[in-house]
């Protein structure tokens, strides 16, 4: 890279510190962590979204866990010199002040290194802030000609480029760093911004320089799936591309990287595993209740694409169990694939409107006509809760045409709900149940959509009228992320509404039956053990009852159970279907029954590093098999969560519509076009 290019990227990387510092300040302001110093070191304020708060919270807790494990071990080592924390790329982090306040620096000291401009700015901020100076004690200003910007008894700040290792080594030694002392090297989202050769040199230098050390890094990984591709694209657009992910894409590769560089032991895990294994359940519940939250998919995906790693050298620290073995987070990898379902972008009228939305609902209104409604998406050039209906109509054997329609001004209007359900009553009538307007505001009332076709029965002049069905004050369904399934009882058609979540309850196990003819809620006996509450599960009609699969449980843990609400003479009976081999727990997927097989499509899971494809369960034998989705012919990342799907059994195809989400701080992603899955290999293998 030319020098000018390196300089511009260095400036871009420094700007990520400013954004991160504001996020940490917002994190503390909302009570996620105790940090009275973030607001003192960071000028200005910004209120971050709950999803970003959660991401920075788990990062802060993981680093805190490692730092405290190191300090406890170093303190316990008899006769060892004073421990040292060397924070590389420290930016505006407040680690020193938090450790000092907690009384953890009586036998340790902190060194920080970052770009000269960043280090000088931080040193000036400390000097100008009496509350911070009171903690550092007497200090000296660094010589402008040297790298040392700030020096007190237990705290030093140096302005250095981590790519210049010889200068780094000399400056640290001059500043009093003892290479023989127990040393924690800490690099939060730092190595990934270095060119791979520079990062490798830094890791090897640390292994050679510090014989008794712990190296902790927090970084991104998994660049190849849809979320990872969108993450890489985000950092490229910031002119601070992530390096080394191709070479070290997962925790296994990262561990091997450190062991090859001379570190004697290494452990690593993604942030889902850390969160489940190393934070007490009570603390997790506290955090989860701080703010209204409804972006579980992106929370789990973000955690799956970041890891914490601890590598050690030396007798004192090699026994430091930073991450002791835990059975709290078992890996549940899917079985080896039995086949592949090719994915292709739907051939459509290029002039038609796109279907960029998620959290919507879709159904087959009539042969060759698919209705999608609601959700959050792109409308008239902005991101919002979508008010227009989308029709996808087949206009020749393999091509579809998209169209947007609005509700008539007479009667009720579409209220902008998402995470609702839609049920087809006829070619012209659809029932809408549940949904939300915000994470604390349910969409109350049942809506009926009535479609008026033109005289020639075409969809060209289709209009829709929205009316309230049932009493205005009916609040039976103040929930979202639930399921609605058509079932039969005493030769009558009912809609079985199950699960979901509400503004009060994080998960629901409620069951409701709506009589379609009278639009009245009725009580029907349900026997058997009530399943644990869940939301974002799938539901399919089967043999007069309902198949419920997966979902997210009360502790925000994905579920693997497959349940059958079985019709019996006096009502229904809950039965659990034994699946072999066991399937990976998942949620936010879709499901269909085809030729006696249950298909679970896409979704999110956290107990495997693979990407969810299609799980096929034989409902007669309970045997499960896995099929990968081949996205070679899809020219953009295909995110299969918060999507909908329509089964076209005669064509042996599955139509995937919408999907995506608000991807942490990387922006909002929508699948831009519908995609088909070719299921023909499933029938061929029968």
C-alpha positions in Angstrom: 0.0 0.0 0.0 1.3 3.5 -0.8 2.1 5.8 2.2 -0.8 8.1 1.5 -3.2 5.1 1.5 -1.7 3.9 4.8 -2.2 7.3 6.3 -5.8 7.7 5.2 -6.6 4.2 6.6 -4.8 5.0 9.9 -7.1 8.1 10.2 -10.2 6.0 9.5 -9.1 3.4 12.1 -8.6 6.2 14.6 -12.2 7.4 13.9 -13.5 4.0 14.9 -12.1 4.8 18.4 -14.3 7.9 18.6 -17.5 6.0 17.6 -16.6 3.1 20.0 -16.0 5.6 22.9 -19.4 7.2 22.4 -21.0 3.8 22.4 -19.2 2.9 25.7 -20.3 6.2 27.2 -23.9 5.5 26.2 -23.5 1.9 27.6 -22.6 3.3 31.0 -25.3 6.0 31.0 -28.0 3.3 30.5 -26.7 1.2 33.5 -25.3 -1.8 31.5 -21.9 -1.3 33.2 -20.6 0.7 36.0 -18.2 3.3 34.5 -18.2 6.8 35.9 -15.2 7.8 33.7 -16.5 7.2 30.2 -18.3 10.6 30.1 -15.2 12.3 31.5 -12.9 11.0 28.7 -15.3 11.3 25.8 -16.6 14.7 24.8 -20.2 14.8 23.7 -22.9 12.2 24.1 -24.9 9.9 21.9 -27.8 7.6 22.8 -27.1 4.3 21.1 -29.7 1.6 20.3 -30.4 -1.3 22.6 -28.8 -3.7 20.2 -25.5 -1.8 20.2 -25.7 -1.5 24.0 -25.9 -5.3 24.2 -23.0 -5.8 21.8 -20.7 -3.5 23.8 -21.9 -4.9 27.1 -20.8 -8.5 26.3 -17.5 -7.1 25.0 -17.0 -5.2 28.2 -17.8 -8.2 30.4 -15.6 -10.5 28.4 -12.6 -8.2 28.8 -13.4 -7.6 32.4 -13.4 -11.3 33.0 -10.0 -11.8 31.4 -8.4 -8.8 33.2 -9.6 -9.9 36.6 -8.5 -13.5 36.1 -5.0 -12.3 35.2 -4.8 -9.9 38.1 -6.0 -12.6 40.6 -3.5 -15.1 39.3 -0.6 -12.6 39.2 -1.4 -11.5 42.8 -1.4 -15.1 44.0 2.0 -15.9 42.5 4.5 -15.9 45.4 7.4 -13.6 44.9 6.4 -12.4 41.4 7.2 -8.8 40.5 4.4 -6.2 40.1 2.0 -7.2 37.3 1.6 -5.2 34.2 -1.4 -4.5 31.9 -0.3 -3.4 28.4 -3.3 -2.2 26.4 -2.6 -2.0 22.7 -4.8 0.4 20.8 -6.4 1.5 24.0 -8.0 4.6 22.6 -10.3 6.3 25.1 -10.8 3.2 27.2 -11.3 3.8 30.9 -9.7 0.5 32.1 -7.0 2.2 34.3 -9.5 4.3 36.2 -11.9 1.4 36.7 -9.2 -0.8 38.1 -7.8 1.9 40.3 -11.2 2.6 41.8 -11.7 -1.1 42.4 -8.4 -1.3 44.3 -6.9 -3.7 41.8 -3.7 -1.6 41.0 -2.0 -1.9 44.4 0.1 -4.6 42.9 -0.1 -3.8 39.2 0.3 -0.9 36.7 -1.2 0.0 33.3 0.6 0.9 30.1 -1.4 2.1 27.1 -0.4 2.4 23.5 -2.2 4.0 20.6 -1.6 6.3 17.6 0.3 9.5 18.7 -2.7 11.8 18.1 -5.1 9.6 20.0 -2.6 9.2 22.9 -1.9 12.9 23.2 -5.6 13.8 23.1 -6.3 11.3 25.9 -3.4 12.6 28.0 -4.6 16.2 27.6 -8.1 15.2 28.6 -6.8 13.5 31.8 -4.6 16.5 32.7 -7.6 18.9 32.3 -10.0 16.8 34.4 -9.6 17.0 38.1 -11.6 13.9 38.9 -9.2 11.8 36.7 -6.0 13.5 38.1 -7.2 12.7 41.6 -6.9 9.0 40.7 -3.6 9.0 38.8 -1.9 10.9 41.5 1.2 13.0 40.7 2.1 12.8 37.0 4.6 14.1 34.5 3.9 15.3 31.0 5.9 13.4 28.4 8.6 15.0 26.4 7.1 16.1 23.1 10.0 14.5 21.3 9.4 11.1 22.9 6.5 8.6 22.7 5.6 9.0 26.4 2.6 11.3 26.7 1.6 10.8 30.3 3.4 9.2 33.3 2.3 8.5 36.9 3.3 5.9 39.4 1.1 3.2 38.0 -0.1 4.6 34.6 1.7 5.5 31.4 0.3 6.5 28.0 2.5 6.2 24.9 1.8 7.4 21.3 3.2 4.7 19.0 2.3 2.9 15.7 1.9 -0.8 16.5 3.4 -1.6 13.0 6.8 -0.2 14.1 7.8 -2.9 16.5 11.4 -1.9 17.1 10.4 1.6 18.2 7.5 0.1 20.2 9.9 -2.2 22.0 12.4 0.5 22.8 9.8 3.0 23.9 8.2 0.5 26.3 11.5 -0.4 27.8 12.4 3.3 28.2 9.0 3.9 29.9 9.8 1.2 32.5 7.9 -1.8 31.3 9.5 -5.0 32.8 9.5 -7.8 30.2 10.1 -10.4 32.9 7.1 -9.4 35.0 3.7 -11.1 34.6 2.1 -9.1 31.7 -1.4 -9.0 30.3 -1.4 -7.8 26.7 -4.9 -6.6 25.7 -6.0 -5.8 22.2 -9.7 -5.0 21.7 -10.6 -4.9 18.0 -7.0 -3.9 17.1 -5.1 -6.7 15.3 -7.9 -7.0 12.7 -7.1 -3.4 11.5 -3.5 -4.3 10.9 -2.3 -6.0 7.7 -1.9 -9.7 8.4 1.9 -9.6 8.3 2.0 -6.7 10.8 -0.4 -8.5 13.1 1.6 -11.7 12.9 4.8 -9.8 13.7 3.1 -8.2 16.7 1.9 -11.6 18.1 5.3 -13.2 17.6 7.1 -10.2 19.1 4.9 -10.4 22.2 5.6 -14.1 22.6 9.4 -13.6 22.3 9.5 -10.5 24.5 7.3 -11.6 27.4 8.1 -15.0 28.9 5.3 -14.8 31.5 2.3 -13.3 29.8 -1.3 -13.5 28.8 -2.5 -12.1 25.5 -6.2 -11.3 25.2 -7.9 -10.2 22.0 -11.4 -9.4 21.0 -12.1 -9.4 17.3 -14.5 -10.2 14.4 -14.6 -13.6 12.6 -16.8 -15.7 10.3 -16.5 -13.6 7.1 -18.1 -16.0 4.7 -21.8 -16.2 5.7 -24.3 -13.5 4.9 -23.9 -11.5 8.1 -20.1 -11.8 7.8 -20.2 -10.5 4.3 -22.3 -7.5 5.3 -20.0 -6.8 8.2 -16.9 -6.8 5.9 -18.7 -4.5 3.5 -19.4 -2.0 6.4 -15.8 -1.7 7.4 -14.6 -1.4 3.8 -17.0 1.5 3.4 -15.5 3.2 6.5 -12.0 2.8 4.8 -11.0 0.6 7.7 -11.2 -2.9 6.2 -10.9 -6.0 8.4 -7.7 -7.9 7.6 -6.8 -11.5 8.2 -10.3 -12.9 8.4 -9.9 -14.9 5.3 -6.7 -16.5 6.8 -8.2 -16.9 10.3 -12.0 -17.2 9.8 -12.9 -19.0 13.1 -11.8 -19.6 16.6 -9.9 -22.8 15.7 -7.8 -20.9 13.1 -7.2 -18.1 15.6 -6.0 -20.5 18.3 -3.7 -22.2 15.8 -2.4 -18.7 14.9 -1.2 -18.0 18.4 0.2 -21.4 19.1 2.2 -21.3 15.9 3.6 -17.9 17.0 5.1 -19.3 20.2 2.3 -19.1 22.8 2.1 -22.3 24.8 -1.7 -22.4 25.5 -4.7 -20.8 24.0 -8.5 -20.9 24.4 -11.1 -18.9 22.5 -14.9 -18.8 22.1 -17.6 -16.7 20.4 -19.6 -14.2 22.4 -22.7 -16.4 22.5 -20.7 -19.0 24.4 -19.1 -16.5 26.7 -22.4 -14.9 27.5 -24.0 -18.3 28.4 -21.1 -19.8 30.2 -19.4 -17.0 32.1 -22.1 -14.6 33.1 -24.4 -15.6 36.0 -28.0 -16.1 35.1 -29.0 -13.3 37.5 -26.7 -10.8 35.7 -28.0 -11.9 32.3 -31.6 -11.3 33.4 -30.6 -7.8 34.8 -29.1 -6.8 31.5 -31.9 -8.2 29.4 -34.5 -6.2 31.3 -32.7 -2.8 31.1 -34.4 -1.7 27.9 -37.2 -2.9 25.6 -35.6 -5.2 23.1 -36.8 -7.2 20.1 -33.8 -7.8 17.9 -32.8 -11.2 19.1 -31.6 -12.5 15.7 -29.1 -9.7 15.2 -28.0 -10.0 18.8 -27.1 -13.6 18.4 -25.6 -13.1 15.0 -23.4 -10.3 16.2 -22.2 -12.5 19.1 -21.5 -15.4 16.7 -19.2 -13.1 14.6 -17.0 -11.8 17.5 -14.8 -13.9 19.8 -12.6 -13.5 22.9 -9.2 -15.3 23.0 -6.7 -15.8 25.7 -3.2 -17.1 24.9 -0.6 -17.7 27.6 3.1 -18.2 28.1 5.2 -19.0 31.2 4.8 -21.1 34.3 2.9 -18.5 36.3 0.2 -17.9 33.8 0.0 -21.1 31.8 -2.3 -22.5 34.6 -4.5 -19.4 34.5 -7.9 -20.9 33.6 -9.4 -17.8 32.0 -12.0 -20.0 30.4 -12.4 -23.2 32.4 -14.3 -26.0 30.7 -18.1 -25.6 30.9 -21.0 -27.9 29.9 -23.4 -25.0 29.9 -23.1 -24.4 26.2 -23.0 -27.7 24.3 -22.2 -27.7 20.6 -25.0 -29.2 18.6 -23.7 -29.3 15.0 -26.1 -30.5 12.3 -25.6 -33.9 10.7 -23.5 -34.1 7.5 -25.6 -32.7 4.5 -27.7 -35.2 2.7 -27.9 -33.0 -0.3 -28.1 -29.5 -1.7 -31.0 -27.2 -2.6 -29.9 -24.7 -5.3 -31.1 -21.1 -4.8 -31.8 -18.7 -7.6 -33.0 -15.2 -7.8 -36.6 -15.0 -9.0 -37.0 -13.8 -12.6 -39.3 -10.8 -12.4 -40.3 -7.6 -14.0 -37.3 -5.4 -13.3 -39.6 -2.3 -13.2 -41.7 -3.7 -10.3 -41.3 -2.7 -6.7 -38.8 -4.6 -4.6 -39.7 -6.7 -1.5 -37.1 -5.2 0.9 -38.6 -5.9 4.3 -38.5 -8.2 7.3 -40.9 -9.1 10.1 -43.7 -9.2 7.5 -46.2 -11.9 6.7 -46.8 -13.6 3.4 -49.4 -16.1 2.0 -50.6 -17.6 -1.2 -53.8 -15.6 -1.8 -54.8 -17.6 -4.9 -52.9 -19.8 -7.4 -50.0 -17.7 -8.7 -50.7 -14.7 -6.4 -48.6 -14.1 -3.2 -49.5 -11.4 -0.8 -47.0 -9.8 1.7 -48.0 -7.3 4.3 -46.4 -5.3 7.1 -42.9 -5.5 8.4 -40.1 -3.1 8.5 -38.5 -2.2 5.2 -37.7 0.2 2.4 -40.6 2.3 1.2 -40.3 5.5 -1.0 -36.6 5.7 -0.3 -36.6 5.4 3.4 -36.6 2.8 6.1 -39.9 2.5 8.0 -42.7 0.3 9.1 -44.2 -0.6 5.7 -47.7 0.5 5.0 -48.1 -0.8 1.4 -49.1 -4.3 0.5 -47.0 -6.2 -2.0 -48.4 -8.6 -4.6 -46.2 -11.0 -6.5 -48.0 -12.5 -9.4 -46.9 -15.2 -11.8 -47.4 -14.0 -15.4 -45.8 -16.8 -17.3 -44.4 -20.2 -16.3 -41.2 -19.0 -14.6 -41.6 -15.3 -14.2 -43.2 -13.1 -11.5 -44.3 -9.5 -11.4 -44.3 -7.4 -8.3 -46.9 -4.7 -7.5 -47.6 -2.4 -4.5 -51.1 -1.5 -3.5 -52.5 0.7 -0.7 -55.6 0.3 1.4 -58.7 2.3 0.4 -59.2 5.5 2.3 -62.6 4.2 3.5 -62.6 2.1 6.7 -59.5 1.3 8.8 -56.0 1.8 7.6 -53.1 -0.6 7.8 -51.5 0.3 11.1 -47.8 -0.6 10.3 -47.6 -3.7 12.4 -44.8 -6.3 12.2 -44.3 -9.8 13.5 -48.0 -10.6 13.0 -49.6 -13.5 11.3 -51.9 -13.7 8.2 -54.4 -16.4 7.4 -56.2 -16.9 4.1 -59.9 -17.2 4.5 -60.7 -17.1 0.7 -59.3 -15.8 -2.6 -60.4 -12.3 -1.5 -60.2 -12.3 2.3 -57.3 -12.5 4.8 -57.2 -12.4 8.6 -54.4 -10.6 10.4 -53.7 -11.5 14.0 -51.3 -9.9 16.6 -48.1 -8.0 15.8 -46.5 -4.9 17.3 -46.0 -1.3 16.5 -42.9 -1.0 18.7 -41.1 -3.2 21.2 -43.5 -2.0 23.9 -46.7 -1.4 21.9 -48.8 -4.3 20.6 -51.0 -3.9 17.6 -54.4 -4.5 19.1 -57.4 -5.9 17.3 -57.9 -8.3 14.5 -57.8 -7.0 10.9 -59.6 -8.3 8.0 -58.3 -7.6 4.5 -60.8 -7.7 1.6 -59.5 -7.7 -1.9 -61.6 -6.5 -4.8 -60.6 -7.8 -8.2 -61.4 -6.3 -11.6 -64.1 -7.8 -13.8 -61.6 -9.9 -15.8 -60.3 -11.3 -12.4 -56.8 -9.9 -13.0 -54.7 -8.4 -10.2 -53.9 -5.3 -12.3 -56.6 -3.2 -10.6 -56.7 -5.0 -7.3 -57.8 -2.9 -4.3 -57.8 -3.8 -0.6 -60.1 -2.7 2.2 -59.0 -3.0 5.8 -61.7 -3.5 8.5 -61.6 -4.4 12.1 -62.9 -7.9 12.8 -64.3 -8.6 16.3 -64.8 -6.1 19.2 -62.7 -2.9 19.1 -61.7 -3.5 22.7 -60.6 -7.1 22.2 -57.1 -7.4 23.6 -56.9 -11.2 23.7 -53.9 -11.0 21.2 -51.6 -8.3 22.6 -48.7 -10.4 21.4 -46.3 -10.8 18.5 -43.8 -13.3 17.2 -46.5 -15.9 17.8 -48.0 -18.5 15.3 -51.4 -19.0 13.9 -52.3 -22.4 12.4 -55.5 -23.8 11.0 -56.8 -26.8 12.9 -60.0 -28.9 13.0 -62.3 -29.8 15.9 -65.7 -31.4 15.6 -65.6 -30.7 11.8 -65.3 -27.0 12.5 -62.4 -24.8 11.4 -60.4 -23.0 14.0 -57.3 -20.9 14.1 -54.9 -22.1 16.8 -52.8 -19.2 18.1 -49.8 -20.2 20.2 -46.8 -18.6 22.0 -45.2 -15.2 21.1 -44.2 -12.4 23.4 -45.8 -9.3 24.8 -44.9 -6.0 26.4 -45.1 -7.7 29.8 -44.0 -11.3 29.2 -40.7 -12.2 27.4 -42.3 -15.5 26.2 -45.8 -16.8 26.2 -47.1 -20.4 26.3 -50.7 -19.3 25.8 -53.1 -21.2 23.5 -56.1 -19.6 21.9 -58.7 -21.0 19.5 -60.6 -18.6 17.2 -63.7 -20.0 15.5 -63.4 -18.8 11.9 -67.1 -18.8 11.2 -68.2 -16.6 14.1 -64.9 -14.8 14.8 -65.3 -15.7 18.5 -62.6 -17.0 20.9 -63.6 -20.4 22.2 -62.3 -22.8 24.8 -61.2 -26.2 23.6 -59.6 -28.8 26.0 -55.9 -29.3 25.5 -54.4 -32.3 27.4 -50.7 -33.2 27.9 -47.8 -31.4 29.3 -47.9 -27.7 28.4 -44.8 -26.9 26.3 -42.4 -24.2 27.6 -43.1 -20.7 26.4 -41.5 -19.6 23.2 -41.6 -17.1 20.4 -40.3 -16.9 16.8 -41.1 -20.6 16.3 -42.7 -22.2 13.3 -46.1 -23.7 13.0 -47.7 -25.9 10.3 -51.1 -27.5 9.9 -50.9 -31.3 9.8 -53.5 -34.0 10.1 -56.0 -31.6 11.6 -53.6 -30.4 14.3 -50.5 -28.2 14.4 -46.7 -28.9 14.3 -44.7 -26.5 16.4 -40.9 -26.4 15.9 -38.1 -24.6 17.6 -38.4 -21.0 18.8 -36.7 -18.8 21.4 -37.3 -19.8 25.1 -37.6 -17.8 28.3 -33.8 -17.4 28.8 -33.4 -16.2 25.2 -32.1 -19.7 24.4 -33.0 -21.4 21.0 -35.1 -24.5 21.3 -34.9 -27.8 19.4 -38.2 -29.4 20.3 -40.8 -30.4 17.7 -44.3 -30.7 19.1 -47.6 -31.9 17.7 -51.0 -30.6 18.9 -52.8 -33.8 18.1 -56.6 -33.9 17.6 -58.4 -36.3 20.0 -62.0 -36.9 20.6 -62.3 -34.4 23.4 -60.1 -31.7 22.0 -56.3 -31.8 21.5 -53.3 -33.4 23.0 -49.7 -32.1 23.2 -47.2 -34.7 22.0 -43.4 -34.4 21.6 -41.9 -35.9 18.4 -38.6 -37.7 19.0 -36.1 -36.6 16.3 -33.0 -38.6 15.4 -30.4 -37.4 15.0 -31.3 -34.4 17.3 -31.6 -31.2 15.4 -29.7 -28.0 16.2 -31.9 -25.5 18.3 -33.1 -22.7 16.0 -35.6 -19.9 15.7 -36.8 -17.2 13.3 -37.1 -19.9 10.6 -40.1 -20.9 8.4 -41.6 -24.3 8.0 -43.7 -26.4 5.6 -45.0 -29.9 5.3 -44.3 -31.6 2.0 -45.1 -35.3 1.3 -45.0 -36.3 5.0 -41.8 -34.4 5.7 -41.4 -31.2 7.9 -39.1 -28.7 6.3 -37.4 -26.1 8.6 -36.0 -23.3 6.5 -33.2 -21.0 7.5 -33.4 -19.3 10.9 -30.8 -18.5 13.5 -28.9 -20.9 15.8 -26.1 -20.3 18.3 -24.9 -23.8 19.1 -23.2 -24.4 15.8 -20.8 -22.4 13.7 -22.3 -23.6 10.5 -25.1 -21.7 8.6 -28.7 -23.0 8.9 -29.9 -24.5 5.7 -33.0 -26.7 5.5 -33.7 -29.4 8.0 -35.9 -32.2 6.7 -37.8 -34.4 9.3 -39.7 -37.5 8.3 -42.9 -37.2 10.3 -43.4 -41.0 10.2 -40.0 -42.2 11.4 -38.7 -39.0 13.2 -35.5 -39.2 11.2 -33.9 -35.9 10.3 -31.5 -34.9 7.5 -29.8 -31.7 6.6 -29.7 -29.9 3.2 -27.4 -27.1 2.4 -28.6 -24.1 0.4 -26.3 -23.4 -2.5 -26.3 -19.6 -3.0 -23.7 -19.6 -5.8 -26.3 -18.1 -8.2 -27.4 -15.4 -5.7 -25.2 -12.4 -6.2 -25.8 -10.8 -2.8 -25.7 -12.1 0.8 -28.8 -14.2 1.6 -30.0 -13.7 5.2 -32.6 -16.3 6.1 -34.1 -14.9 9.2 -37.1 -12.7 9.6 -38.1 -13.9 6.2 -41.3 -15.6 4.9 -41.5 -18.6 2.5 -44.2 -20.0 0.2 -44.3 -23.6 -0.8 -45.1 -24.4 -4.4 -45.5 -28.2 -4.3 -46.3 -28.8 -7.9 -43.1 -26.9 -9.0 -41.1 -28.5 -6.2 -40.0 -25.1 -5.2 -39.9 -22.9 -2.2 -40.2 -19.2 -2.6 -38.2 -17.1 -0.1 -39.5 -13.6 0.5 -37.8 -10.7 2.3 -35.7 -11.2 5.3 -32.8 -9.4 7.0 -32.5 -7.1 10.0 -30.7 -4.3 11.8 -27.2 -5.7 11.8 -25.6 -4.2 14.9 -23.7 -1.0 14.0 -23.2 -2.2 10.5 -26.6 -0.9 9.2 -29.8 -2.4 8.1 -29.8 -5.2 5.6 -32.7 -6.4 3.4 -32.6 -9.3 0.9 -33.3 -7.3 -2.2 -35.3 -9.9 -4.3 -37.3 -13.1 -3.8 -35.3 -16.3 -4.2 -36.4 -19.8 -5.1 -35.1 -23.1 -3.7 -35.2 -26.1 -5.9 -36.5 -29.0 -3.8 -36.5 -31.6 -6.6 -33.6 -33.5 -5.1 -35.8 -34.2 -2.0 -38.3 -36.2 -4.0 -35.6 -37.8 -6.1 -34.1 -39.2 -2.9 -37.3 -40.8 -1.7 
